Structure formats: structure tokens, C-alpha cells
Amino acid sequence: MFRVLKVTSPKDVRLVLKLARKLGVTYYDSSYLAASWELGTVLVTDDEKLRRRGEEGGSALERVLGGGVKTIPTKELIRELQKTR
């Protein structure tokens, strides 16, 4: 039913630290944003605060990454997967 997702870690630890500081999130949360940005993928999370930070981080994300990180909740991922059946 679901495809197995590849587990990854961000490559640039300094980027993770910088994002955490600029966005006011934990290193843990920042690592998800950084890994998604590095891979050019969508971040699937049900953490509403993290989704807002990823997409609406505004000038902090613009300065650090040059743009936002697309995020979606799990329910949206499930809907998208069901469309592909």
C-alpha cells in the first residue's frame, strides 16, 4: 500500500543549527527542514508549527535557504497516494 521511504539525515550540520536559531525551532525539527531542502522533497509532518515554519518562515528561510520548504500533513499524503492507485 505505501512505498518505503528512504531514511536520510541532513548533510550540513551548520545549516541545521543556523535554521534552528533563525526559526526558533529545535535542532530536531530543523534537521527535518534541512534534509527536505537538501533533497528537494516535500516534508510530510503533522506538526502544525513545523509546517508553518517551513512554509511561512519568511525572511529567515529566505536568508538561510533562499526559499521555503513545501510541507504537507499525513492526511494529504494519503489522499495523494490513493489517487495514484
C-alpha positions as CSV (number, residue, x, y, z in Angstrom):
1,M,0.0,0.0,0.0
2,F,2.7,2.5,1.0
3,R,6.1,2.9,-0.6
4,V,9.0,2.6,1.7
5,L,10.6,6.0,2.3
6,K,14.3,6.4,2.4
7,V,15.7,7.5,5.8
8,T,18.2,10.3,5.5
9,S,20.0,12.8,7.6
10,P,20.9,16.4,6.6
11,K,24.4,16.7,5.2
12,D,25.1,20.2,6.5
13,V,25.0,20.3,10.3
14,R,25.8,24.1,10.3
15,L,22.7,24.7,8.2
16,V,20.6,22.8,10.7
17,L,22.0,24.9,13.6
18,K,21.5,28.1,11.6
19,L,17.9,27.2,10.8
20,A,17.1,26.2,14.4
21,R,18.4,29.6,15.6
22,K,16.8,31.7,13.0
23,L,13.4,30.0,13.1
24,G,13.3,29.4,16.8
25,V,12.8,25.7,16.5
26,T,14.7,22.7,17.9
27,Y,17.7,21.1,16.2
28,Y,15.5,18.1,15.7
29,D,12.8,20.0,13.9
30,S,15.4,22.0,11.9
31,S,17.0,18.8,10.7
32,Y,13.8,17.8,9.0
33,L,13.5,21.1,7.2
34,A,17.2,21.0,6.2
35,A,17.0,17.4,4.9
36,S,13.9,18.2,2.9
37,W,15.5,21.3,1.4
38,E,18.8,19.4,0.6
39,L,16.8,16.7,-1.1
40,G,14.3,19.0,-2.8
41,T,11.5,16.9,-1.4
42,V,8.2,17.6,0.4
43,L,8.3,17.3,4.2
44,V,5.4,15.2,5.5
45,T,4.6,16.2,9.1
46,D,1.6,16.5,11.3
47,D,3.4,19.1,13.4
48,E,1.5,22.3,12.6
49,K,4.1,24.6,14.0
50,L,6.8,23.0,11.9
51,R,4.7,23.2,8.8
52,R,4.1,26.9,9.3
53,R,7.8,27.5,9.9
54,G,8.7,25.6,6.8
55,E,6.3,27.3,4.5
56,E,5.9,30.7,6.2
57,G,9.4,31.1,7.7
58,G,9.5,34.3,5.7
59,S,12.7,36.3,5.7
60,A,14.5,33.8,7.9
61,L,14.1,31.0,5.5
62,E,14.8,33.3,2.5
63,R,18.1,34.4,4.1
64,V,19.2,30.9,5.0
65,L,17.8,28.7,2.2
66,G,16.7,31.1,-0.5
67,G,13.1,29.9,-0.2
68,G,10.6,27.8,1.8
69,V,10.2,24.1,2.3
70,K,7.0,22.6,1.0
71,T,5.2,20.7,3.7
72,I,2.0,18.6,3.8
73,P,0.2,16.7,6.6
74,T,-0.1,12.9,6.6
75,K,-3.7,13.1,5.5
76,E,-2.8,14.9,2.3
77,L,-0.1,12.3,1.6
78,I,-2.6,9.5,2.0
79,R,-5.1,11.3,-0.4
80,E,-2.3,11.7,-3.0
81,L,-1.3,8.1,-2.7
82,Q,-4.9,7.0,-3.1
83,K,-5.1,9.0,-6.3
84,T,-2.2,7.0,-7.8
85,R,-3.9,3.6,-7.4
